[in-house]
């Protein structure tokens, strides 16, 4: 270290740069040698802060960003000077230095629980961020400023896409990649991200500085200043969420100002306006309660639909993505406008090149998720289905453009429910065929005629799940005539976690509607599913979603096949109990599913489970208390009652937890279950005798006792 610090003062720029770059590599590791000489290192950094060589200044900024992220306390004594320096560096004539300095603001806000020290600098910082949000002359995106819809996409334009497998019983938010579509991190994006973070931390306090600048930039009408206008629209989008309360009263003016920009002659202004309007989606939908808000929503909706049919690919993409965001917020608000929405999306479907087609599929799928059964009307299906089906027929089994189409069909099948029956057979058969040929390709690509790609299997399994969910028992004849069961068993044993995850989701869905068809291979399905739950696998954290779906599928099978599940019950329980006992830090969804499945097994095989109940009653009851009221919770409590009847003394030491679990119900809908729970509680009251029962009740919170009063104890 001392030798490297000496070189900070070398007359040779390349040595200064290499020495500083080398020391910076150690910041994350923070070895003792650097820790002990931190003061010397910081002095060296400050000396190099105004180095004539841009590469050196960039490394100084990078070091300060890393330090503020990893050891903010080291910079505390020098904080004001560091902030002052970063403000200057953020305006550096070299873009790379400015970008590195710009990273500091987000890092600072994330590292400090008290970011208010930055408050006094905001009037100087925000103008810098805003001026850096304008497109640089060499920005690749400027190539998109032409009508290019008729030029075919090149292969390098097609971003890889990632399908997220189905997950049962948990929210699975997809990562959102807002803002610009060309995925190069640059000063413009970094400045917008910093402004977004500042708006979330300081809220409306940044508006007095930000809004006059935004308004001034927006009012520059001449063509030469279009980049300034564009940056101002980006800034409005960046602060939309953080400055919600300050901007909301001005939403009508904001919308009135932005909607004409959807027709601006510069494509990049049209595209950023789509994105910014999408950032106000939630409020636009909230406002639809009155006539004015309704008109405003319509204005934005129609504006985005118009831009979906733009002649510029970049604008098409931004409009489609913005529209998908609006759809998610608007849900049933879209129902009265379905026809016009579908007409626009189908025209886009006919004119888009490959890359943007994927986004149309996504917008159609999101629409189906948003409006559900409303879509199930002949006039809508006549617009929507023929082009999708002809595309489905035209794509080969090895064409990756099938993925987004499979996902789109999954959403449509779930939305239409039994209404999808007329389209189901060819879709079902194609999925089975895709799975079969991919499993074959894994072993022998030549005879399969395709290269192996597990994504085809995952998307096909998920679409089959959507079909089963949509058609219910109507899918039975299709399953009966196919070899799906045997293929599914192979998928449940696949080495790839995401294939297994989707396979167990489908296994659970099939268990609900046609368990008879799984019957011949039931023991194998159950054994493979039980293996997914073994706690000592080092990667349960990685495969938690697989375990989650497998656990859920076992429970669904149990309630359908009853006693036939007996041979694997103890194997499954020996895996579930450790999950419940070591709940700390575990995935909430896996905990809930484990508690429900344990209850379902206890319900169908109480004589097998009840002898072991005292080992797990306390942690099981704790997990049951966290589950929201629904049919699955009812099943679990039926299991609880069945076990207590079989072995009343097994729950005596966990009575407090059992009472709390019962009190977690808002209301048991099933009268029969309500009566069973009453009997269990009254049984314990008699068993303990009045004194002991009263003592037990007195340890509970008054609110819990109040809830238990409806069980006549």
For each residue, the residues with C-beta under 8 A, 3 or more apart:
1: 4 5 23 33 34 37 41
2: 5 6 37 40
3: 6 7
4: 1 7 8 19 22 23
5: 1 2 8 19 23 37 40 41 44
6: 2 3 9 10
7: 3 4 10 15 16 18 19
8: 4 5 16 19 20 44 47 48
9: 6 16 44 47
10: 6 7 15 16 19
11:
12: 15 16
13: 16 17 51 52 53 55 56
14: 17 18
15: 7 10 12 18 19
16: 7 8 9 10 12 13 19 20 48 51 53 56
17: 13 14 20 21 53 55 56 59
18: 7 14 15 21 22
19: 4 5 7 8 10 15 16 22 23
20: 8 16 17 23 24 44 45 48 56 59 60 63
21: 17 18 24 25 59
22: 4 18 19 25 26
23: 1 4 5 19 20 26 27 34 41 63
24: 20 21 27 59 62 63 66
25: 21 22
26: 22 23 29 30 31 34
27: 23 24 30 34 63 66 67 70 71
28: 66 70
29: 26
30: 26 27 34 35 70 71
31: 26 34 35
32: 35 36
33: 1 36 37
34: 1 23 26 27 30 31 37 38 41
35: 30 31 32 38
36: 32 33
37: 1 2 5 33 34 40 41
38: 34 35 41 42 74
39: 42 43
40: 2 5 37 43 44
41: 1 5 23 34 37 38 44 45
42: 38 39 45 46 74 75 78
43: 39 40 46 47
44: 5 8 9 20 40 41 47 48
45: 20 41 42 48 49 60 63 64
46: 42 43 49 78 81
47: 8 9 43 44
48: 8 16 20 44 45 51 56 57 59 60
49: 45 46 57 60 85 89
50: 57
51: 13 16 48 56 57 60
52: 13
53: 13 16 17 56 57
54: 57 58 92 94 96 97
55: 13 17 58 59
56: 13 16 17 20 48 51 53 59 60
57: 48 49 50 51 53 54 60 61 89 92 94 97
58: 54 55 61 62 94 96 97 100
59: 17 20 21 24 48 55 56 62 63
60: 20 45 48 49 51 56 57 63 64 89
61: 57 58 64 65 86 89 97 100 101 103 104
62: 24 58 59 65 66 100
63: 20 23 24 27 45 59 60 66 67
64: 45 60 61 67 68 75 82 85 86 104
65: 61 62 68 69 100 103 104 107
66: 24 27 28 62 63 69 70
67: 27 63 64 70 71 72 74 75
68: 64 65 72 75 82 104 107 108 111
69: 65 66 72 107 110 111
70: 27 28 30 66 67
71: 27 30 67 74 75
72: 67 68 69 75 76 111 112
73: 76
74: 38 42 67 71
75: 42 64 67 68 71 72 78 79 82
76: 72 73 79
77:
78: 42 46 75 81 82
79: 75 76 82 83 117
80: 83 84
81: 46 78 84 85
82: 64 68 75 78 79 85 86
83: 79 80 86 87 108 117 118 121
84: 80 81 87 88
85: 49 64 81 82 88 89
86: 61 64 82 83 89 90 101 104 105
87: 83 84 90 91 121 124 125 128
88: 84 85 91 92
89: 49 57 60 61 85 86 92 97 98 100 101
90: 86 87 98 101 102 104 125 128 129 132
91: 87 88 98 128
92: 54 57 88 89 95 97 98 101
93:
94: 54 57 58 97 98
95: 92 98 99 136 186 187
96: 54 58 99 100
97: 54 57 58 61 89 92 94 100 101
98: 89 90 91 92 94 95 101 102 132 187
99: 95 96 102 103 185 186 187 190
100: 58 61 62 65 89 96 97 103
101: 61 86 89 90 92 97 98 104
102: 90 98 99 105 129 132 187 190 191 194
103: 61 65 99 100 106 107 190
104: 61 64 65 68 86 90 101 107 108
105: 86 102 108 109 118 125 129 194 197 198
106: 103 109 110 190 193 194 197
107: 65 68 69 103 104 110 111
108: 68 83 104 105 111 112 115 118
109: 105 106 112 115 118 197 198 201
110: 69 106 107 197
111: 68 69 72 107 108
112: 72 108 109 115 117
113:
114: 117
115: 108 109 112 118 201 202
116: 119
117: 79 83 112 114 120
118: 83 105 108 109 115 121 122 125 198
119: 116 122 202 205
120: 117 123
121: 83 87 118 124 125
122: 118 119 125 126 198 202 205 206 209
123: 120 126 127 209
124: 87 121 127 128
125: 87 90 105 118 121 122 128 129 198
126: 122 123 129 130 195 198 206 209 210 213
127: 123 124 130 131 209 213
128: 87 90 91 124 125 131 132 191
129: 90 102 105 125 126 132 133 191 192 194 195 198
130: 126 127 133 191 195 210 213 214 217 231 232 235
131: 127 128 134 231
132: 90 98 102 128 129 187 188 191
133: 129 130 188 191 192 195 231 234 235
134: 131 188 227 228 230 231
135: 139 141 142 188 227 230 231 268
136: 95 139 186 187 188
137: 142
138:
139: 135 136 142 186 188
140: 143 182 184
141: 135 144 180 182 268 314
142: 135 137 139 145 268
143: 140
144: 141 148 182 267 268 271 312 313 314
145: 142 266 267 268 312
146: 267 312
147: 267 311 312
148: 144 151 311 312 313
149: 310 311 312 313 316 351 352 353
150:
151: 148 313 353
152: 353 354
153: 157 158 313 353 354 355
154: 157
155: 158
156:
157: 153 154 355
158: 153 155 354 355
159: 183 355
160:
161: 358 403 404
162:
163: 403 407 455 458 459 462
164: 167 172 174
165: 458 462 498 501 502 505 545
166: 461 462 465 501 502 505 549
167: 164 170 172 501 505 545 548 549 589
168: 505 508 548 549 552 589 593
169: 548 552 589 592 593
170: 167 548 587 588 589
171:
172: 164 167
173: 176
174: 164
175:
176: 173
177: 183
178: 275 279
179: 189 192 234 275
180: 141 183 188 189
181: 314 317 318
182: 140 141 144
183: 159 177 180
184: 140
185: 99 189 190
186: 95 99 136 139 189 190
187: 95 98 99 102 132 136 190 191
188: 132 133 134 135 136 139 180 191 192 231 234
189: 179 180 185 186 192 193
190: 99 102 103 106 185 186 187 193 194
191: 102 128 129 130 132 133 187 188 194 195
192: 129 133 179 188 189 195 196 234 235 237 238
193: 106 189 190 196 197 238
194: 102 105 106 129 190 191 197 198
195: 126 129 130 133 191 192 198 199 210 235 238 239
196: 192 193 199 200 238 239 241 242
197: 105 106 109 110 193 194 200 201
198: 105 109 118 122 125 126 129 194 195 201 202 206 242
199: 195 196 202 203 206 238 239 241 242 243
200: 196 197 203 241 242
201: 109 115 197 198 242
202: 115 119 122 198 199 205 206 242
203: 199 200 206 242 243 244 245 246
204: 207 243 245 246
205: 119 122 202 208
206: 122 126 198 199 202 203 209 210 239 242 243
207: 204 210 211 239 243 246 247
208: 205 211 212
209: 122 123 126 127 206 212 213
210: 126 130 195 206 207 213 214 235 239 243
211: 207 208 214 215
212: 208 209 215 216
213: 126 127 130 209 210 216 217 232 235
214: 130 210 211 217 218 232 235 236
215: 211 212 218 219 232
216: 212 213 219 220
217: 130 213 214 220 225 228 229 231 232
218: 214 215 229 232 233 257
219: 215 216
220: 216 217 225 228 229
221: 225
222: 225
223: 226
224:
225: 217 220 221 222 228 229
226: 223 229 230 264 266 268 269
227: 134 135 230 231
228: 134 217 220 225 231 232
229: 217 218 220 225 226 232 233 261 269
230: 134 135 226 227 233 234 266 268 269 272
231: 130 131 133 134 135 188 217 227 228 234 235
232: 130 213 214 215 217 218 228 229 235 236
233: 218 229 230 236 237 258 261 269 272 273 276
234: 133 179 188 192 230 231 237 238 272 275 276
235: 130 133 192 195 210 213 214 231 232 238 239
236: 214 232 233 239 240 254 258 276
237: 192 233 234 240 272 275 276 278 279
238: 192 193 195 196 199 234 235
239: 195 196 199 206 207 210 235 236 242 243 247
240: 236 237 243 244 247 276 279 280
241: 196 199 200 244 279
242: 196 198 199 200 201 202 203 206 239
243: 199 203 204 206 207 210 239 240 246 247
244: 203 240 241 247 248 283
245: 203 204 248
246: 203 204 207 243 249
247: 207 239 240 243 244 250 251 254
248: 244 245 251 283
249: 246
250: 247 253 254
251: 247 248 254 255 280 283 284 287 296
252: 255 256 292 296
253: 250 256 257
254: 236 247 250 251 257 258 280
255: 251 252 258 259 277 280 284 296 299 300
256: 252 253 259
257: 218 253 254 260 261
258: 233 236 254 255 261 262 273 276 277
259: 255 256 262 277 299 300 303
260: 257 263 264
261: 229 233 257 258 264 269 270 273
262: 258 259 270 273 274 277 303 304 306 307
263: 260 270 306
264: 226 260 261 269 270 273
265:
266: 145 226 230 269 270
267: 144 145 146 147 270 271 310 312 314 315
268: 135 141 142 144 145 226 230 271 272 314
269: 226 229 230 233 261 264 266 272 273
270: 261 262 263 264 266 267 273 274 307 310 312 315 318
271: 144 267 268 274 275 312 314 315 317 318 319
272: 230 233 234 237 268 269 275 276 318
273: 233 258 261 262 264 269 270 276 277
274: 262 270 271 277 278 304 307 315 318 319 321 322
275: 178 179 234 237 271 272 278 279 318 321 322
276: 233 234 236 237 240 258 272 273 279 280
277: 255 258 259 262 273 274 280 281 284 300 303 304 322 326
278: 237 274 275 281 304 321 322 323 325 326
279: 178 237 240 241 275 276
280: 240 251 254 255 276 277 283 284
281: 277 278 284 285 325 326 328 329 330
282: 285 286 329
283: 244 248 251 280 286 287
284: 251 255 277 280 281 287 288 293 296 297 300 326 329
285: 281 282 288 297 326 329 330 333
286: 282 283 289 293
287: 251 283 284 290 292 293 294 296 297
288: 284 285 293 294 297 333
289: 286 293
290: 287 293 294
291: 294 295
292: 252 287 295 296
293: 284 286 287 288 289 290 296 297
294: 287 288 290 291 297 298
295: 291 292 298 299
296: 251 252 255 284 287 292 293 299 300
297: 284 285 287 288 293 294 300 301 330 333
298: 294 295 301 302 337
299: 255 259 295 296 302 303
300: 255 259 277 284 296 297 303 304 326
301: 297 298 304 305 326 337 341
302: 298 299 305 306 340
303: 259 262 277 299 300 306 307
304: 262 274 277 278 300 301 307 308 319 322 323 326
305: 301 302 308 309 319 323 340 341 344
306: 262 263 302 303 309 310
307: 262 270 274 303 304 310 315 316 318 319
308: 304 305 316 319 320 323 344 345 348 363
309: 305 306 316 344 347 348 351
310: 149 267 270 306 307 315 316 319
311: 147 148 149 315
312: 144 145 146 147 148 149 267 270 271 315 316
313: 144 148 149 151 153 316 317 353 355 356
314: 141 144 181 267 268 271 317 318
315: 267 270 271 274 307 310 311 312 318 319
316: 149 307 308 309 310 312 313 319 320 348 352 356 359
317: 181 271 313 314 320 321 355 356 359
318: 181 270 271 272 274 275 307 314 315 321 322
319: 271 274 304 305 307 308 310 315 316 322 323
320: 308 316 317 323 324 348 356 359 360 362 363
321: 274 275 278 317 318 324 325 359
322: 274 275 277 278 304 318 319 325 326
323: 278 304 305 308 319 320 326 327 363
324: 320 321 327 328 359 362 363 366
325: 278 281 321 322 328 329
326: 277 278 281 284 285 300 301 304 322 323 329 330
327: 323 324 330 331 334 363 366 367 370
328: 281 324 325 331 366 369 370
329: 281 282 284 285 325 326
330: 281 285 297 326 327 333 334 370
331: 327 328 334 370 371
332: 335 370 371 372 374
333: 285 288 297 330
334: 327 330 331 337 338 341 367 370 371
335: 332 338 371 374
336:
337: 298 301 334 340 341
338: 334 335 341 342 367 371 374 375 380
339: 342 343 379 380 383
340: 302 305 337 343 344
341: 301 305 334 337 338 344 345 367
342: 338 339 345 346 367 380 383 384
343: 339 340 346 347 383
344: 305 308 309 340 341 347 348
345: 308 341 342 348 349 360 363 364 367
346: 342 343 349 350 383 384 387
347: 309 343 344 350 351
348: 308 309 316 320 344 345 351 352 356 360
349: 345 346 352 357 360 364 387 388 391
350: 346 347 387
351: 149 309 347 348
352: 149 316 348 349 356 357 360
353: 149 151 152 153 313 356 357
354: 152 153 158 357 358 401
355: 153 157 158 159 313 317 358 359
356: 313 316 317 320 348 352 353 359 360
357: 349 352 353 354 360 361 401 404
358: 161 354 355 361 362 401 404
359: 316 317 320 321 324 355 356 362 363
360: 320 345 348 349 352 356 357 363 364
361: 357 358 364 365 404 405 407 408
362: 320 324 358 359 365 366 404 407 408
363: 308 320 323 324 327 345 359 360 366 367
364: 345 349 360 361 367 368 384 388 408 411 412
365: 361 362 368 369 407 408 410 411 412
366: 324 327 328 362 363 369 370 411
367: 327 334 338 341 342 345 363 364 370 371 375
368: 364 365 371 372 375 408 411 412 414 415 416
369: 328 365 366 372 411 414 415
370: 327 328 330 331 332 334 366 367
371: 331 332 334 335 338 367 368 374 375 415
372: 332 368 369 375 415
373: 376 415 416 417 419
374: 332 335 338 371 377
375: 338 367 368 371 372 380 381 384 412 415 416 419
376: 373 380 381 415 416 417 419
377: 374 380 381
378: 381 382
379: 339 382 383
380: 338 339 342 375 376 377 383 384
381: 375 376 377 378 384 385 416 419
382: 378 379 385 386
383: 339 342 343 346 379 380
384: 342 346 364 375 380 381 387 388 412
385: 381 382 388 389 423
386: 382 389 390
387: 346 349 350 384 390 391
388: 349 364 384 385 391 392 405 408 409 412
389: 385 386 392 393 423 426
390: 386 387 393 394
391: 349 387 388 394 395 405
392: 388 389 395 405 409 426 427 430
393: 389 390
394: 390 391
395: 391 392 399 401 402 405
396: 399
397: 402 433 434 437 450 456
398: 449 450 451
399: 395 396 402
400: 403 453 455
401: 354 357 358 395 404 405
402: 395 397 399 405 406 434 456 459
403: 161 163 400 406 407 455 456 459
404: 161 357 358 361 362 401 407 408
405: 361 388 391 392 395 401 402 408 409
406: 402 403 409 410 431 459 460 462 463
407: 163 361 362 365 403 404 410 411 459 462 463
408: 361 362 364 365 368 388 404 405 411 412
409: 388 392 405 406 412 413 427 463 466
410: 365 406 407 413 414 462 463 465 466
411: 364 365 366 368 369 407 408 414 415 466
412: 364 365 368 375 384 388 408 409 415 416 420
413: 409 410 416 420 424 427 463 466 467 469 470 471
414: 368 369 410 411 417 466 469 470
415: 368 369 371 372 373 375 376 411 412 470
416: 368 373 375 376 381 412 413 419 420 470
417: 373 376 414 420 470 471 472
418: 421 470 471 472 474
419: 373 375 376 381 416 422
420: 412 413 416 417 423 424 467 470 471
421: 418 424 471 474
422: 419
423: 385 389 420 426 427
424: 413 420 421 427 428 467 471 474 475 478
425: 428 429 478
426: 389 392 423 429 430
427: 392 409 413 423 424 430 431 463 467
428: 424 425 431 432 464 467 475 478 482
429: 425 426 432 433 478 482
430: 392 426 427 433 434 460
431: 406 427 428 434 435 460 461 463 464 467
432: 428 429 435 436 460 464 482 483 484 487
433: 397 429 430 436 437
434: 397 402 430 431 437 438 456 457 460
435: 431 432 438 439 456 457 460 461 487 491
436: 432 433 439 440 483 487
437: 397 433 434 440 441 448 449 450
438: 434 435 441 442 448 450 452 453 454 456 457 460
439: 435 436 442 443 457 487 490 491
440: 436 437 443 444 447 448
441: 437 438 444 445 448 449 450 451 452
442: 438 439 452
443: 439 440 448
444: 440 441 447 448
445: 441 448 449 450 451 452
446: 449
447: 440 444
448: 437 438 440 441 443 444 445 452
449: 398 437 441 445 446
450: 397 398 437 438 441 445 453
451: 398 441 445
452: 438 441 442 445 448
453: 400 438 450 456
454: 438 457 458 494 496 498 499
455: 163 400 403 458 459
456: 397 402 403 434 435 438 453 459 460
457: 434 435 438 439 454 460 461 491 494 499 502
458: 163 165 454 455 461 462 498 499 502
459: 163 402 403 406 407 455 456 462 463
460: 406 430 431 432 434 435 438 456 457 463 464
461: 166 431 435 457 458 464 465 488 491 499 502 503 505 506
462: 163 165 166 406 407 410 458 459 465 466 502 505 506
463: 406 407 409 410 413 427 431 459 460 466 467
464: 428 431 432 460 461 467 468 484 506
465: 166 410 461 462 468 469 502 505 506 509
466: 409 410 411 413 414 462 463 469 470
467: 413 420 424 427 428 431 463 464 470 471 475 478
468: 464 465 471 472 475 506 509 510 512 513
469: 413 414 465 466 472 509
470: 413 414 415 416 417 418 420 466 467
471: 413 417 418 420 421 424 467 468 474 475
472: 417 418 468 469 475 513
473: 476 513 514
474: 418 421 424 471 477
475: 424 428 467 468 471 472 478 479 513 514
476: 473 479 480 513 514 517
477: 474 480 481
478: 424 425 428 429 467 475 481 482
479: 475 476 482 484 485 510 514 517
480: 476 477 514 517
481: 477 478
482: 428 429 432 478 479
483: 432 436 486 487
484: 432 464 479 487 488
485: 479 488 489 517 518 520 521
486: 483 489 490 521
487: 432 435 436 439 483 484 490 491
488: 461 484 485 491 492 503 506 507 510
489: 485 486 492 493 521 524 525 528
490: 439 486 487 493 494
491: 435 439 457 461 487 488 494 499 500 502 503
492: 488 489 500 503 504 507 525 528 529 550
493: 489 490 500 528
494: 454 457 490 491 499 500 503
495:
496: 454 499 500
497: 500 501 542 543 545 546
498: 165 454 458 501 502
499: 454 457 458 461 491 494 496 502 503
500: 491 492 493 494 496 497 503 504 532 543 546 550
501: 165 166 167 497 498 504 505 545 546 549
502: 165 166 457 458 461 462 465 491 498 499 505 506 549
503: 461 488 491 492 494 499 500 506 507
504: 492 500 501 507 508 529 532 546 549 550 552 553
505: 165 166 167 168 461 462 465 501 502 508 509 549 552 553
506: 461 462 464 465 468 488 502 503 509 510
507: 488 492 503 504 510 511 518 525 529 553 557
508: 168 504 505 511 512 549 552 553 555 556 557
509: 465 468 469 505 506 512 513 556
510: 468 479 488 506 507 513 514 515 517 518
511: 507 508 515 518 553 556 557 560
512: 468 508 509 515 556 560
513: 468 472 473 475 476 509 510
514: 473 475 476 479 480 510 517 518
515: 510 511 512 518 519 557 560 561
516: 519
517: 476 479 480 485 510 514
518: 485 507 510 511 514 515 521 522 525 557
519: 515 516 522 561
520: 485
521: 485 486 489 518 524 525
522: 518 519 525 526 557 561 564
523: 526 527 567 568
524: 489 521 527 528
525: 489 492 507 518 521 522 528 529 553 557
526: 522 523 529 530 554 557 565 567 568 572
527: 523 524 530 531 568 571
528: 489 492 493 524 525 531 532 550
529: 492 504 507 525 526 532 533 550 551 553 554 557 572
530: 526 527 533 534 550 554 568 571 572 575
531: 527 528 534
532: 500 504 528 529 543 546 547 550 551
533: 529 530 547 550 551 572 575 576 579 594
534: 530 531 537 540 575
535: 540 575 578 579 582
536:
537: 534 540 543
538:
539: 542 543
540: 534 535 537 543 544 547
541: 544
542: 497 539
543: 497 500 532 537 539 540 546 547
544: 540 541 547 548 586 587 590
545: 165 167 497 501 548 549
546: 497 500 501 504 532 543 549 550
547: 532 533 540 543 544 550 551 579 590
548: 167 168 169 170 544 545 551 552 587 589 590 593
549: 166 167 168 501 502 504 505 508 545 546 552 553
550: 492 500 504 528 529 530 532 533 546 547 553 554
551: 529 532 533 547 548 554 555 576 590 593 594 597
552: 168 169 504 505 508 548 549 555 556 593 596 597
553: 504 505 507 508 511 525 529 549 550 556 557
554: 526 529 530 550 551 557 558 565 568 572 597 601
555: 508 551 552 558 559 593 596 597 600 601 632 635
556: 508 509 511 512 552 553 559 560
557: 507 508 511 515 518 522 525 526 529 553 554 560 561 565
558: 554 555 561 562 565 597 600 601 603 604
559: 555 556 562 600 603 604 635
560: 511 512 515 556 557
561: 515 519 522 557 558 564 565
562: 558 559 565 604
563: 566 604 605
564: 522 561
565: 526 554 557 558 561 562 568 569 601 604 605
566: 563 569 605 608
567: 523 526
568: 523 526 527 530 554 565 571 572
569: 565 566 572 573 601 605 608 609
570: 573 574 608 612
571: 527 530 568 574 575
572: 526 529 530 533 554 568 569 575 576 597 601
573: 569 570 576 577 598 601 609 612 616
574: 570 571 577 578
575: 530 533 534 535 571 572 578 579
576: 533 551 572 573 579 580 594 597 598
577: 573 574 580 581 598 615 616 619
578: 535 574 575 581 582
579: 533 535 547 575 576 582 583 586 590 591 594
580: 576 577 583 591 594 595 598 616 619 620 622 623
581: 577 578 616 619
582: 535 578 579 586
583: 579 580 586 591 619 622 623
584:
585:
586: 544 579 582 583 590 591
587: 170 544 548 590 591
588: 170 591 592 626
589: 167 168 169 170 548 592 593
590: 544 547 548 551 579 586 587 593 594
591: 579 580 583 586 587 588 594 595 623 626
592: 169 588 589 595 596 623 626 627
593: 168 169 548 551 552 555 589 590 596 597
594: 533 551 576 579 580 590 591 597 598 623
595: 580 591 592 598 599 620 623 624 626 627 636
596: 552 555 592 593 599 600 627 632 633 635 636
597: 551 552 554 555 558 572 576 593 594 600 601
598: 573 576 577 580 594 595 601 602 609 616 620 636 639
599: 595 596 602 603 620 624 635 636 637 638 639 640
600: 555 558 559 596 597 603 604 635 636 639
601: 554 555 558 565 569 572 573 597 598 604 605 608 609 639
602: 598 599 605 606 609 610 613 639 640 642 643
603: 558 559 599 600 606 635 636 638 639 642
604: 558 559 562 563 565 600 601 639
605: 563 565 566 569 601 602 608 609
606: 602 603 609 610 639 642 643 645 646
607: 610 646
608: 566 569 570 601 605 611
609: 569 573 598 601 602 605 606 612 613 639 643
610: 602 606 607 613 642 643 646 647 650
611: 608 647 650
612: 570 573 609 615 616
613: 602 609 610 616 617 643 647 650 651
614: 617 650 651 653 654
615: 577 612
616: 573 577 580 581 598 612 613 619 620
617: 613 614 620 621 650 651 653 654 657 658
618: 621 622 653 654 657
619: 577 580 581 583 616 622 623
620: 580 595 598 599 616 617 623 624
621: 617 618 624 625 640 654 657 658 660 661
622: 580 583 618 619 625 626 657 660 661
623: 580 583 591 592 594 595 619 620 626 627
624: 595 599 620 621 627 633 636 637 640 661 664
625: 621 622 657 660 661 663 664
626: 588 591 592 595 622 623 664
627: 592 595 596 623 624 630 632 633 636 664
628: 633
629: 633 665 666 667 668 669
630: 627 633 634
631: 634 635
632: 555 596 627 635 636
633: 596 624 627 628 629 630 636 637 665
634: 630 631 637 638 668 669 670 673
635: 555 559 596 599 600 603 631 632 638 639
636: 595 596 598 599 600 603 624 627 632 633 639 640
637: 599 624 633 634 640 641 662 668 673 676 677
638: 599 603 634 635 641 642 673 676
639: 598 599 600 601 602 603 604 606 609 635 636 642 643
640: 599 602 621 624 636 637 643 644 658 661 680
641: 637 638 644 645 673 676 677 679 680
642: 602 603 606 610 638 639 645 646
643: 602 606 609 610 613 639 640 646 647 650 651
644: 640 641 647 648 650 651 680 683
645: 606 641 642 648 680
646: 606 607 610 642 643
647: 610 611 613 643 644 650 651
648: 644 645 651 652 683 684 687
649: 652
650: 610 611 613 614 617 643 644 647
651: 613 614 617 643 644 647 648 654 655 658 684
652: 648 649 655 684 687
653: 614 617 618
654: 614 617 618 621 651 657 658
655: 651 652 658 659 684 696
656: 659 660 696 699 700
657: 617 618 621 622 625 654 660 661
658: 617 621 640 651 654 655 661 662
659: 655 656 662 663 681 696 697 700 704 708
660: 621 622 625 656 657 663 664 700 704
661: 621 622 624 625 640 657 658 664
662: 637 658 659 665 677 681 707 708 711
663: 625 659 660 700 703 704 707 708
664: 624 625 626 627 660 661
665: 629 633 662 668 707
666: 629
667: 629
668: 629 634 637 665 673 674 677
669: 629 634
670: 634 673 674
671: 674 675
672: 675 676
673: 634 637 638 641 668 670 676 677
674: 668 670 671 677 678 711
675: 671 672 678 679
676: 637 638 641 672 673 679 680
677: 637 641 662 668 673 674 680 681 711
678: 674 675 681 682 711 712 713
679: 641 675 676 682 683
680: 640 641 644 645 676 677 683 684
681: 659 662 677 678 684 685 708 711 713
682: 678 679 685 686 711 712 713
683: 644 648 679 680 686 687
684: 648 651 652 655 680 681 687 688 693
685: 681 682 688 690 693 713
686: 682 683 689
687: 648 652 683 684
688: 684 685 692 693 696
689: 686 692 693
690: 685 693 694
691: 694 695
692: 688 689 695 696
693: 684 685 688 689 690 696 697 713
694: 690 691 697 698
695: 691 692 698 699
696: 655 656 659 688 692 693 699 700
697: 659 693 694 700 705 708 713
698: 694 695
699: 656 695 696
700: 656 659 660 663 696 697 704 705 708
701: 704 705
702: 705 706
703: 663 706 707
704: 659 660 663 700 701 707 708
705: 697 700 701 702 708 709
706: 702 703 709
707: 662 663 665 703 704 710
708: 659 662 663 681 697 700 704 705 711 713
709: 705 706 712 713
710: 707
711: 662 674 677 678 681 682 708
712: 678 682 709
713: 678 681 682 685 693 697 708 709
